Amino acid sequence: MIRIQQMKILKKLLAAVLIFGMIISSAVSVGAMPTVYPSITSDPGDTSTQVVEIDFPFKGETVSAEIILGLAPYYGAKHEGSKSTPLFGCSPEKYYAAVAQDPAQDEMYAKLLGFFTWYAESHGLTGDEYVELLTTYVQNIPYKTVGAEVNFPIETVIEDQGDCDDKSILLAGLLARSGYAAGVVVLSEENHMTAAVKTKEGESGRSKNQISEYILIETTRFAYIGEDSALIRNRNKNRTRVREEGVILVGGGAAAYSASWQIDTILEERGQIVSAIEARWVRR
């Protein structure tokens, strides 16, 4: 009887060891699997093109152009599996950088930024005004929820529409390709995303010429760089400034935006005017 009981215990132990070994083996196999991030596979034989029209107001003028882009990367971005999300070991930085910086989009970035660089130089824009130019271009793209998946920038440009994450990733990609430290910020409580660019205070700022933090850029509507999104309005002051650890970077350039103190002054004065108007209406 004792022998039979011992045999039963031994079988249970062997079964437990076998199950444990299978679990360890599976874990090792998963760990050995490469982490696959979103990527575009273009058909080299596809020579189809589309004209992308640029038309938006900026500094009292209209910025307009027609840019011809190849559609092979666009169709590749639309292909099933191009936006695969890693199940394990997913790095948000690598994920969004893969979407924003996929090399299949090089032509798109080169042609867009080639035009915007020419426009900035021909109109004598400063570096800060160049950031504002790119920002206004993206803000002008119609807002539309296009699904749960994050779109590649080339999809947003070709389709001329996108939601908060699509437009923010496009702007971050444009800024990063222009040499700025830029990325996106996920506001999980509001289910919202904005772009962000590294900022330094200007001559009248608190820390002269010292790069300090990142400033949020709302992309779903026309707004000043650093102006509160409608979704996070009435929150804590300076919510539009975040430390680098709060930004998912898609590019690590050295350039920074230095006009944030001017925006602060504009917004502060505007707030005082609005408060005075509201107070006057209350008294009436």
C-alpha positions in Angstrom: 0.0 0.0 0.0 2.8 2.4 0.9 4.6 1.5 -2.4 1.4 2.3 -4.4 1.0 5.7 -2.6 4.7 6.4 -3.3 4.3 5.6 -7.0 1.3 7.9 -7.2 3.2 10.8 -5.6 6.1 10.1 -7.9 3.8 10.3 -11.0 2.4 13.6 -9.8 5.9 15.0 -9.3 7.0 13.9 -12.7 3.8 15.4 -14.2 4.5 18.7 -12.4 8.1 18.7 -13.6 7.0 18.1 -17.2 4.4 20.9 -17.1 7.0 23.3 -15.6 9.5 22.3 -18.3 6.9 23.1 -21.0 6.2 26.5 -19.5 9.9 27.3 -19.3 10.4 26.1 -22.9 7.5 28.2 -24.1 8.8 31.3 -22.3 12.3 30.8 -23.8 10.8 30.4 -27.3 8.8 33.6 -26.9 11.8 35.4 -25.6 13.8 34.2 -28.6 11.3 35.4 -31.1 12.2 38.8 -32.7 9.9 41.7 -31.8 8.2 42.7 -35.0 7.2 46.4 -35.3 5.0 48.1 -38.0 6.7 48.2 -41.4 5.9 49.1 -44.9 6.7 46.8 -47.8 6.4 48.6 -51.1 6.0 47.0 -54.5 8.9 48.3 -56.6 6.9 47.7 -59.8 4.2 50.1 -58.7 4.8 53.4 -60.4 1.4 55.0 -59.7 1.4 58.5 -58.3 -1.0 61.0 -56.7 -0.9 64.8 -56.5 -1.1 66.0 -52.9 -2.4 69.6 -52.7 -1.1 71.9 -49.9 -3.3 74.9 -49.2 -3.5 76.6 -45.8 -3.3 80.1 -44.3 -0.1 81.2 -42.5 1.0 84.7 -41.3 -1.6 86.5 -43.5 -0.7 84.6 -46.7 -1.8 81.3 -48.3 0.7 78.5 -48.5 0.0 76.4 -51.5 1.7 73.8 -53.6 1.1 70.5 -55.5 3.4 67.6 -54.7 3.5 64.4 -56.6 4.0 61.3 -54.4 4.5 57.7 -55.4 1.6 55.4 -54.1 3.6 52.2 -53.6 4.5 53.1 -50.0 0.8 54.1 -49.4 -0.5 50.8 -50.6 2.2 49.0 -48.6 1.0 50.8 -45.5 -2.5 49.6 -46.2 -1.5 46.0 -46.7 -2.6 43.6 -44.0 0.0 43.0 -41.3 1.9 46.3 -42.0 0.7 47.7 -38.6 1.3 44.6 -36.5 1.6 45.3 -32.8 4.1 43.2 -30.8 2.6 41.0 -28.2 5.6 41.0 -26.0 8.5 43.3 -25.2 6.9 46.3 -27.1 8.8 49.5 -26.7 6.5 52.6 -27.2 9.5 54.6 -28.5 10.4 51.9 -31.0 6.8 51.4 -32.0 6.0 55.0 -32.8 9.4 55.6 -34.3 8.8 52.7 -36.6 5.5 54.2 -37.7 6.9 57.8 -38.1 10.3 56.9 -39.6 9.7 53.9 -41.8 12.2 54.4 -44.7 9.5 53.7 -47.3 8.3 57.2 -46.5 11.6 58.9 -47.3 10.3 60.3 -50.6 7.3 61.8 -48.9 9.3 63.5 -46.2 11.9 64.7 -48.8 9.3 66.3 -51.0 7.2 67.8 -48.2 10.2 69.2 -46.4 11.9 70.3 -49.6 8.9 72.5 -50.3 8.5 73.8 -46.7 12.3 74.6 -46.5 12.1 76.5 -49.7 9.0 78.4 -48.5 10.7 79.2 -45.2 13.9 80.5 -46.9 12.1 82.5 -49.5 9.9 84.2 -46.9 12.8 84.7 -44.4 11.2 82.6 -41.6 13.1 82.0 -38.4 13.6 78.5 -37.0 10.7 79.0 -34.6 8.4 80.2 -37.4 9.4 77.1 -39.4 8.1 74.9 -36.6 4.9 77.0 -36.6 4.7 76.5 -40.4 4.8 72.7 -40.1 2.4 72.8 -37.2 -0.2 74.9 -39.1 0.1 72.5 -42.1 -0.7 69.5 -40.0 -3.4 71.3 -38.0 -5.1 72.2 -41.3 -5.5 68.5 -42.3 -9.1 67.6 -41.6 -9.7 65.8 -38.3 -11.5 62.4 -38.8 -11.4 59.2 -36.7 -10.3 56.6 -39.2 -10.1 53.5 -37.0 -8.4 52.1 -34.0 -5.1 51.5 -35.7 -2.4 54.2 -35.9 -1.8 55.3 -39.5 1.5 55.8 -41.1 2.2 59.5 -41.9 2.0 58.7 -45.6 -1.6 57.5 -45.2 -2.5 60.8 -43.4 -0.9 62.8 -46.1 -2.4 60.9 -49.1 -5.9 60.7 -47.5 -5.7 64.2 -46.2 -7.4 63.2 -42.9 -6.5 61.7 -39.6 -7.3 61.7 -35.9 -5.2 62.9 -33.0 -2.6 60.1 -33.1 -2.3 60.1 -36.9 -1.7 63.9 -37.1 0.5 64.0 -34.1 2.8 61.3 -35.4 3.0 63.1 -38.8 4.0 66.4 -37.2 6.5 64.6 -34.9 8.0 62.9 -38.0 8.2 66.2 -39.9 9.9 68.0 -37.0 12.3 65.1 -36.4 13.3 65.0 -40.0 13.9 68.7 -39.8 16.5 68.2 -37.0 14.3 68.9 -34.0 13.9 66.8 -30.9 10.3 65.7 -31.2 7.9 63.1 -30.3 4.3 62.4 -29.1 2.7 62.5 -25.7 -0.1 60.1 -24.7 -2.7 61.6 -22.4 -4.3 58.3 -21.3 -6.9 59.9 -19.0 -8.3 61.9 -22.0 -7.7 59.1 -24.6 -5.8 61.8 -26.5 -2.4 62.3 -28.1 -0.4 65.4 -29.0 2.9 66.1 -30.7 5.7 67.6 -28.6 8.9 69.5 -29.4 11.8 70.3 -27.2 11.8 73.9 -26.1 14.2 76.4 -24.7 13.5 79.8 -23.3 14.2 82.8 -25.4 15.9 86.1 -24.4 13.0 87.1 -22.1 12.5 83.6 -20.7 13.2 82.2 -17.3 16.4 80.3 -18.3 18.1 82.1 -21.1 19.1 79.7 -24.0 18.9 76.7 -21.7 17.1 73.7 -23.2 14.8 72.5 -20.5 11.6 70.6 -21.4 9.1 69.7 -24.1 6.1 71.7 -25.1 2.9 70.1 -26.3 1.4 70.8 -29.7 -2.3 70.3 -30.3 -2.8 68.9 -33.8 -6.6 68.4 -34.1 -7.4 72.1 -34.5 -5.7 75.5 -35.1 -3.9 76.4 -31.8 -0.7 78.1 -30.6 2.2 75.8 -29.8 1.8 75.2 -26.1 -1.9 76.1 -26.0 -4.1 73.8 -24.0 -6.0 71.2 -25.9 -9.8 71.5 -25.5 -9.6 68.1 -23.8 -7.2 69.1 -21.1 -8.4 72.7 -20.5 -9.1 73.7 -16.9 -6.4 71.2 -15.7 -3.3 72.2 -13.8 -1.3 75.2 -15.1 1.7 74.3 -17.3 0.2 71.0 -18.2 1.5 71.8 -21.7 5.1 71.4 -20.5 6.4 67.9 -19.9 9.8 66.5 -19.0 11.6 64.3 -21.5 10.7 61.1 -19.8 7.0 61.9 -20.5 7.6 62.1 -24.2 7.8 59.2 -26.7 10.5 60.4 -28.9 10.6 59.7 -32.7 13.6 61.8 -33.4 16.6 63.1 -31.4 17.7 66.2 -33.2 19.5 69.1 -31.5 17.2 72.0 -32.6 14.6 73.4 -30.2 11.6 75.8 -30.2 12.5 79.0 -28.4 9.3 81.2 -28.7 7.3 79.5 -25.9 7.7 82.5 -23.6 6.0 84.6 -26.3 3.1 82.2 -26.5 2.8 82.3 -22.8 2.5 86.1 -22.9 -0.1 86.0 -25.6 -2.2 83.3 -23.9 -1.9 85.1 -20.5 -3.1 88.4 -22.0 -5.9 86.7 -23.9 -7.0 85.0 -20.7 -7.2 88.3 -18.9 -9.3 89.8 -21.7 -11.7 86.8 -21.7 -12.0 87.0 -17.9 -12.8 90.7 -18.0 -15.4 90.2 -20.7 -17.0 87.4 -18.7 -17.0 89.5 -15.5 -18.7 92.3 -17.4 -21.4 90.1 -18.7 -22.0 88.7 -15.1 -22.5 92.2 -13.8 -25.1 93.0 -16.4 
